[in-house]
């Protein structure tokens, strides 16, 4: 699937093998994060903004993954406890 996206006023054609990924939404998120970084300092060039946005989004993703793993662990323990009670 090929999609036209715009980030920081520049248009890109990107290709994805994942049909369930909304590339427009992903691009809008990256664009918003880069704009947020740009508003904090006018000295960042586009490359630095992209790098900072990528690090920021990756960090957010890692925090989400840890929280999800923790929650799934708690659910596994509760399920095991329930299974013992049902026996």
C-alpha positions as YAML, in Angstrom:
chain: A
units: angstrom
residues:
- id: 1
  name: UNK
  ca: [0.00, 0.00, 0.00]
- id: 2
  name: UNK
  ca: [1.37, 3.44, -0.96]
- id: 3
  name: UNK
  ca: [0.25, 6.52, 0.95]
- id: 4
  name: UNK
  ca: [1.01, 10.23, 0.65]
- id: 5
  name: UNK
  ca: [1.88, 11.82, 4.00]
- id: 6
  name: UNK
  ca: [3.01, 15.29, 5.03]
- id: 7
  name: UNK
  ca: [5.47, 15.99, 7.83]
- id: 8
  name: UNK
  ca: [6.66, 19.51, 8.58]
- id: 9
  name: UNK
  ca: [5.25, 20.73, 5.26]
- id: 10
  name: UNK
  ca: [7.09, 18.15, 3.15]
- id: 11
  name: UNK
  ca: [5.17, 15.50, 1.22]
- id: 12
  name: UNK
  ca: [6.41, 11.92, 1.21]
- id: 13
  name: UNK
  ca: [5.17, 8.79, -0.53]
- id: 14
  name: UNK
  ca: [5.56, 5.84, 1.80]
- id: 15
  name: UNK
  ca: [4.87, 2.17, 1.28]
- id: 16
  name: UNK
  ca: [3.69, -0.22, 3.97]
- id: 17
  name: UNK
  ca: [3.04, -3.94, 3.98]
- id: 18
  name: UNK
  ca: [0.65, -3.51, 6.94]
- id: 19
  name: UNK
  ca: [-2.85, -2.74, 5.72]
- id: 20
  name: UNK
  ca: [-4.10, -2.16, 9.26]
- id: 21
  name: UNK
  ca: [-1.68, 0.71, 9.98]
- id: 22
  name: UNK
  ca: [-3.12, 4.19, 9.50]
- id: 23
  name: UNK
  ca: [-0.04, 5.92, 8.09]
- id: 24
  name: UNK
  ca: [-1.83, 9.28, 7.95]
- id: 25
  name: UNK
  ca: [-2.42, 9.08, 11.68]
- id: 26
  name: UNK
  ca: [1.16, 7.97, 12.36]
- id: 27
  name: UNK
  ca: [2.51, 10.82, 10.22]
- id: 28
  name: UNK
  ca: [0.26, 13.32, 12.01]
- id: 29
  name: UNK
  ca: [1.63, 12.11, 15.35]
- id: 30
  name: UNK
  ca: [5.23, 12.48, 14.17]
- id: 31
  name: UNK
  ca: [4.46, 15.91, 12.73]
- id: 32
  name: UNK
  ca: [2.82, 17.03, 15.97]
- id: 33
  name: UNK
  ca: [5.75, 15.80, 18.05]
- id: 34
  name: UNK
  ca: [8.27, 17.54, 15.79]
- id: 35
  name: UNK
  ca: [6.24, 20.77, 15.96]
- id: 36
  name: UNK
  ca: [6.13, 20.47, 19.73]
- id: 37
  name: UNK
  ca: [9.93, 20.11, 19.84]
- id: 38
  name: UNK
  ca: [10.35, 23.05, 17.43]
- id: 39
  name: UNK
  ca: [8.20, 25.27, 19.66]
- id: 40
  name: UNK
  ca: [10.54, 24.62, 22.59]
- id: 41
  name: UNK
  ca: [13.64, 25.79, 20.74]
- id: 42
  name: UNK
  ca: [14.15, 27.55, 17.44]
- id: 43
  name: UNK
  ca: [17.75, 26.34, 17.20]
- id: 44
  name: UNK
  ca: [16.92, 22.73, 16.25]
- id: 45
  name: UNK
  ca: [17.30, 21.80, 12.58]
- id: 46
  name: UNK
  ca: [14.86, 19.37, 10.95]
- id: 47
  name: UNK
  ca: [17.17, 16.39, 11.44]
- id: 48
  name: UNK
  ca: [17.51, 17.08, 15.17]
- id: 49
  name: UNK
  ca: [13.75, 17.58, 15.48]
- id: 50
  name: UNK
  ca: [13.15, 14.24, 13.77]
- id: 51
  name: UNK
  ca: [15.68, 12.50, 16.02]
- id: 52
  name: UNK
  ca: [14.23, 14.01, 19.19]
- id: 53
  name: UNK
  ca: [10.69, 13.14, 18.10]
- id: 54
  name: UNK
  ca: [11.73, 9.55, 17.33]
- id: 55
  name: UNK
  ca: [13.43, 9.18, 20.72]
- id: 56
  name: UNK
  ca: [10.43, 10.70, 22.46]
- id: 57
  name: UNK
  ca: [7.95, 8.39, 20.71]
- id: 58
  name: UNK
  ca: [10.18, 5.33, 21.28]
- id: 59
  name: UNK
  ca: [10.44, 6.19, 24.98]
- id: 60
  name: UNK
  ca: [6.66, 6.54, 25.22]
- id: 61
  name: UNK
  ca: [6.29, 3.18, 23.46]
- id: 62
  name: UNK
  ca: [8.67, 1.48, 25.93]
- id: 63
  name: UNK
  ca: [6.76, 2.90, 28.91]
- id: 64
  name: UNK
  ca: [3.51, 1.64, 27.39]
- id: 65
  name: UNK
  ca: [5.00, -1.82, 26.77]
- id: 66
  name: UNK
  ca: [6.25, -2.09, 30.38]
- id: 67
  name: UNK
  ca: [2.85, -1.05, 31.73]
- id: 68
  name: UNK
  ca: [1.11, -3.55, 29.45]
- id: 69
  name: UNK
  ca: [3.47, -6.34, 30.53]
- id: 70
  name: UNK
  ca: [2.86, -5.47, 34.18]
- id: 71
  name: UNK
  ca: [-0.92, -5.45, 33.67]
- id: 72
  name: UNK
  ca: [-0.85, -8.77, 31.79]
- id: 73
  name: UNK
  ca: [1.23, -10.29, 34.59]
- id: 74
  name: UNK
  ca: [-1.37, -9.17, 37.13]
- id: 75
  name: UNK
  ca: [-4.16, -10.64, 35.00]
- id: 76
  name: UNK
  ca: [-2.27, -13.94, 34.71]
- id: 77
  name: UNK
  ca: [-1.92, -14.11, 38.51]
- id: 78
  name: UNK
  ca: [-5.61, -13.31, 39.01]
- id: 79
  name: UNK
  ca: [-6.59, -15.92, 36.42]
- id: 80
  name: UNK
  ca: [-4.41, -18.53, 38.14]
- id: 81
  name: UNK
  ca: [-5.99, -17.68, 41.50]
- id: 82
  name: UNK
  ca: [-9.47, -17.95, 40.04]
- id: 83
  name: UNK
  ca: [-8.63, -21.29, 38.43]
- id: 84
  name: UNK
  ca: [-7.45, -22.63, 41.80]
- id: 85
  name: UNK
  ca: [-10.67, -21.47, 43.47]
- id: 86
  name: UNK
  ca: [-12.78, -23.14, 40.77]
- id: 87
  name: UNK
  ca: [-11.06, -26.52, 41.24]
...
